[in-house]
Amino acid sequence: MPKTTQSSLSRRTLLQGGAAAAGLAATAKLSAFPTPALAQEPVTLRYLSTAVNQSPGIAQKAGEDLGINIEYIAVTTDDVAKRVITQPNSFDLVDTEYFALPKLLPSGNIMGLDASKIELSDKIVSVIRDGTVAGKPVGLDGTAPSEVLYLPSEQATEFAGEETGFLTLIPTTYNADTLGIRPDLIDADISSWASLLDPQFAGKAAILNIPSIGIMDAAMALEARGDMTYGDKGNMTREEIDATIAALIEAKRAGQFRAFWTDFNESVNLMASGEVVIQSMWSPAVTAVRTQGIECKYQPLKEGYRAWASGFGLPVAIDDREKDAAYEFINWFLSGWAGAHLAKQGYYTAVLDTTKEAMEPYEWAYWFEGQPAEQDIMSPDGKLLEKAGATRDGGSYDERMGKVACWNAVMDENIYMIRKWNEFIAA
C-alpha cells in the first residue's frame, strides 16, 4: 500500500502528530523525543465487503490522497452479515447492502453514522433518502433504503421512521438489476422477466444462487409469466414461497437451468463462454464480458428492475483513530473521484453532482443521461467498453432507477425460505 507522502498529509495525519506529541511524557523513559515515523504512520482500515464492491483503484487513490491504507476483506454476501454479527472486532468499515440491516441492526454491532460529520449527507440522492426519482415514487417491495436509512441515535438498535441526525449506512453503490443476455446467441425479442423461464432457453439459463436475491428474480419471472401475483416479492408468505420453489423445481427438472452461480466471476465465465445466454446478472459482470470483446446486454424489461443498494457502516467496536479515518475516507469517497471510477463500471453513486464533476462530459452523457457516446467509452482499467455512438442499456438514470419494481430484501420468513431454496438447489 502507498506510504504517506508530504503531498498526502491530511487533517487526520496532523491530528496524529498532535496525539503523538501529547503522549511524549508517557514515553519519556523509552525515548527523549517522539519518533516522527510513528507520528506519520498511516491508518489501516480493514474494509469488509463482497469482492465485487472492492476496487484496487479506489484503495490506491485513497492511499495517495489521504494516506489511509485500505485492507480489503472479501467474503460472500451472506458472510458479510455473519462477520458483522459474530466478529464485530474483525473490521473497521463494512460495505453491506441495506436489505441486510433488519438482521444486522438488532445485534447492536453497527453504530449510527453522525450526519453532521458527513459533508454531503444532504446531497444523497432522493431514491435512497425518500424512495423517489425525479419527484415520482418507485416500487418499494422488499427493503427499500429509505425505509431503513435513519436511526434515532448512534447506539440505536431500531430504525427511525423519519429523517434524523444519524444514518445506518452512507451509500456506496446502487443499481437497477435486470437479466443479462447474449444478443448474438439469442434469436428472440427479450422484453420480459418471463424469458428466464422460457423453455426455448432450456439448458442455457442461469439464476443467482443467493437465496434472498435469487428467489426475487424467480418471482419477477413467475409474476411476469402470469403464474402468481405477490403481495410483496421481497417479503413472501410461506404459501408464496412454497409455490415459487415448486415452480423452480419443475423448471429445473425440465432442464431449464445450466447453472446456479454465487460468484461474480462464475457469471462472467458462463456468459463469455456462451454456455449461458440469459441469466441473473450484475452490471459489472456485463462490463467484464464486454471488455473481452463479446456481445452482452443488460436487457431492459417491461416489468421493471430489481434494485439494490450498498453502503458504508461502522462497527461499534471501532477505535477512535480508525473511526476518524473512516469518516475521512467516507467524505473522500463522496467527493467525486470514487463515484466516477465506479460509474464507469455501470454503478450509480450517492452524490450525483460530485460524480458528474469528476467525469468527462461525454462519459456523464453516456452513463447518466442515456445519450449516444460521443467518443469511445472505456472501462476504469482503460479497456474498450463501447464504441462511439452506443447508448447505455436501459437509457438514462431517471429511466432506469425510475422503473424499480422491488428491492433486495431479507424476508420475515427468511429461515423457512432458505430451507426451501436449498431443496430447489438439491432437487
N, C-alpha and C positions, 0 to 999 in steps of 0.2 A: 504494500500500500504506500502511496506517496507520503513522504515526511513533510512536516510543517516547514514552510519556507518563509522568508521575510515577506514575500508578497501575499501569503495566505494567512497572516495574522488576523485574528478576529476579536470581537468583544469577549468571547469566551476564553480565547487564549490569553488575553490581557488579564482577565479575572483570575485565570490560573496562576499567572505570575504573582498577582497580589496575594493569593492564598498561600503560595509557596513562601513569600516573604513573611506573612503573618505567622507561619509555622516555624520560623527561624529559631525562636527561643527554645522550642521543644526539641530541636535537633542540634543545639549548640554543642553538646558533648561529642557528637559524631563529626561535626564539620564546622569550621569557623564561618563558612559562607554557604548560602543556598546554592545548589547546583543548577546552573542555567538550563542544562538539558532536561532536568526534571520539570522546571517551570514551563517549558515549552513542549513537553511530551504530549502528542495528540491523544484525544479521547478516542476509544474504540467503541462503536455502537454495534451490539450484536442484533442483527436485523433478521427477524423470523418471518418467513412467508413461504409461499409456494415458489418453485423455480421460475415460473412464467412471470412473476412480479419482480424478479431480481435482475437488474441491469448492470453489468460491469462498467458500462459507460457512465452511469449515474454515480456509482461508487468512486470511480476515478475522478470525476468532475467535483464531487463533494470534497474529496481529499485535497484537490488543488485549490478550491475556493475557500474552504472552511478549515482545513487542517484536521478534519474529522475522518477517522478510518471507519469504513463500513465493512463489517464482517458478516457475510450472508450465511444464514442457516436455512437450507432448503429442505422442506418436508412437503407431504401431501396436504391437500385441503383439510381433510379430517384430522391429520396430525397437528396442524396449526392449532386447532381448538384444543386438542388433548394436551399440548405443551402449555398453553395458557392456563388450563385448569390444574394440571398436575405438576408442572415445573415452572412456576412463575419467576423463579430466580435465574432461569437459563437464557434470558434475552433482555434487551433494553428497549427494543422497538419492535412492534408487531404490525405487519401489514395483513389484515384479515378482512373478510367480507362482512358487510353489515348484517347479512342473514344469520351469521353465527352469534351475534350479540345477545339474543334472548337466552342462549346457552352459556355464554361467557360471563355476562354481567353479574348474575347471581352468585358466581364464585367469589366475588369480591377481589379478584386479582387484576382487574383493569380499572385504572383511575379515570376520572373525568378530566378532560383537557380544558385548561383555562383559556377561554376565548380571548381574553384581554392580552394573552401572550402570543396570539396568532394574528400577525399584522393584517392579513387579508381575509379574516374569518367572515367579514360582512360581504365579501365578494364571491363566496362559494356559490356555485350555480344553483338555480332555482329547482331543478329536478331533484337535487339532493336535499335542499332546505325545505321545500314545501310540496314536492311532487307535481310541479308544473313545468311546461316548456312553452315559451312564448305566450305565457298567460293562460294556457289551457292545461287541464289536469290530464295526467297519463294514467294508465292502468295501475292499480295498487294491489292486485292479487299477490300473495306471498308476503315477503318482508321488505317493504319499501323503505329506503334510507330515511325519508322524512319522518317515519313513524318510530324510529329508534335512534334519532340523532342527538337528542337533548337529555341532560341529566340535571337533577336539582342541586347537586353538589359534587365536589371532587371525589368523595368516597361513596357515592350513591350506588345502590345495587338494584334500583328500579328506574325506569325511564320517566322523563317528564313529558307531559302532553303538549308543551308549548316551548317556544324559544327561551333559553336561559343563558347564563354565562358559562355553562360547561357543556362540552361536546363529547360524545362517545368516541368518535373517530374523525380524523381530518381526511377527506377523500384523497386518494392517490390516483386511482384509475377507475373508470366505469365504462360500460358499453351496452349496446343493444345487440344481443346474440341471436343468431339465426342458423340455418343449415349451410354448410359448405358443400359445394358441388364441383365436379369436373365437367364443365360445359362441353369440352371436346370429346368426352366419352358418353354423353347423355343426348339421346335424340328425342327430347320431350321438353315441353314447356313446364318448368318448375315454378309454381306460383303459390303453393300451399304447403303447410307443415305435413299434410296428409301424405305427401310424396315419400316421407321417411319410411312409411309402411306399405308403399305401393309394391305389389308383387313383381312388377317389371324390373325392380331393382333387387330382387332376391339374391342373396349371396354377395351383394355389392354395397350394402348399407351397414353403417356402424352407429352405435349410440354410446354416449358418455357413461362410464361405469362409476360415477359418483352418485350414490342413490338419491340424495336430495335434489340434485340437478337433473340427472337422467330421467327421473320419473316425471319431471315437469316438461321436458322435451317430449316424452311419450304422451303426456296429457294434451299438449298443444296439437300433436298429430291425431290423437283419437277424437278430440273435440272437433278438429277441422274435418275429419272424415265423417262426422255425424254420429259416432258411436255413443258419445256421452256429452253431457253438459255438467260442468263442475260448478259447485258453489264458490270455491276458491282453490285454484290449481296449486297454490302454494301451501294450502292447509287442508288437505283432503280428509274426509271422514274414512272410517275403516271400510265402509262399503265401497267408496270410490277407489280406495287403494286396492281392494280385492279385485274390482272389475278391471282396473288398469293393469295390474300384474297378470291377470288371466289373459287379457288381450295380448300382452307382450309375450307370454309363454306360447300362446297359439302362433304368433308370428315367428318366434324363434324356432319352433318345431317344424314350421313350414319352410325353414331355411332362409329367412329374411336377412339375418344379420351375419356379416363376415367377422365382426369383432366387437368387443366391448372395451373401450380404451379408458385408461385412467391417467396416462401421462401425455403431456403436450407433444413430446417427440413421437409417440406412437401415432397420434392423429396425423402428424405431418407425414410420416413414413407411409401410412396407409393410403393417404390421398396422393402423394407424389408417385408411389409405385403403380397406382391405378387399381390396386386390389379393392379399393372402395371408391365409389363415385358420388355418394351422398351420405352425409353424416352430421352428427353433432360436432360443432367446431368452435374454436376460439379465434378471434380476429388475428392475433399474432401468428397463429398456425397457418392461416390463409396467406399471410405475408411471407412466411417462411417457404411455403410451396411456390409462390410466385417468384421469389428471388432465385429459385432453381430454374427459372425459365419455363415453368409448367403452368398451364391454364388452371386457375382455381378461382371460384367466385363465392363471395359471401352473399347468398341469394336473398333479396327482399321477398317477403311472403305476405300475402294479403291479411293474414290473421294478426300480424304484428310481430314484435320481438319479445324474447325473454331477456330481461335485463339483470344486471348485477352491478355491484359497486364495492370497491375495497377502500380501506382507509387505515391510517396510522393510529395505533393506540399505544399507551404506555402502561407498563406493569406497576402496580402499587409498590412493589419491592425495589424499584429503581433508586439508585443512589443520586444524591443531589447533583454531582458533577455530570453524570450521564444524563440526568433529567434536563439540565440546562443545555447540554449539547443536543439532545433530542429536539427540544423546542427550536434551537437554532437551525438544525437540519430541516425540520418541517417548514419553517419560514423560507428557507432557501429553496426547498422543493416546490413551493407555491409561487416562487418569484419569476418563473418563466422557462429557464433552460431545461429543467427536467420535464416539464409539461410538453415542450416542443419535441424533445427526444422521444417521449412516449407516444405523442400524437402521430409520429411518423411510422409507428407500428400499428396504427389503427385505433388506439385507445382515445378516450375522451378524458379531459382533465378538470380539476376542481375549479380553477380560476381561468376563464377563457381569455380575459384581457391580457394577462401576462404571457400566456401561451402564444397568443397572436403576435405580440411584440417580439417574441424570440424566434418566429418563423419568417421565412421569406414570403412575400405577398402571394406568390403563385402557389406555395405549399398550403397556406391557410385557405386559399380559394378552393383548392382541390379537396383537402381533408375536412373542412368545416362548412363550406358553402355549396358543395356539390357541383362546382364549376369544372369544365374541362381543363385539364392540366396544360398550362402554357409552356411548360418545359417538362423534360423527363422527371418523374418522381422517383427519388432514391430512398432506400431504407436507411435506418440510422447507421448501419455499417458501410454505407456507400454503394450497395448493390442496386442495380436497376429493378424498380418495383413496377412502374407503369411508364409507358411511353407517352410523350406529349399527345394531347387530345383525349386521353382516357378520362373517365369520370368515376368517382367513388361509388362502389356498390351501395345502393340504398339512398344515395343523394346526400343532402345537407344534414347538419347536426339536428336542426329542427324537424326534418322529415324522419330521421331515424329515431331519435330519442322521443319525439312526439308520438310515435306509434308503439310505445312499450305497452305490452298486454299484461305482463306479470313480472315479478322479481324473484330471484333465488330466495329460498326460504328454508327454515327448519320447522317441520310440522309439529303440531301438538302430539300427533301420533307417530313421532319420528322413530321410536324404537320398533314399533309394530311395522312401520313402512320399511325399515331397513331389513327386518327379518323376511318380509315378503319379497323385497327386491332380491335378496340373496337366493330365495327359492327360484326366482326367474333366472338368475345367472347360472344356477346349478341345474336347471331343468334340461 
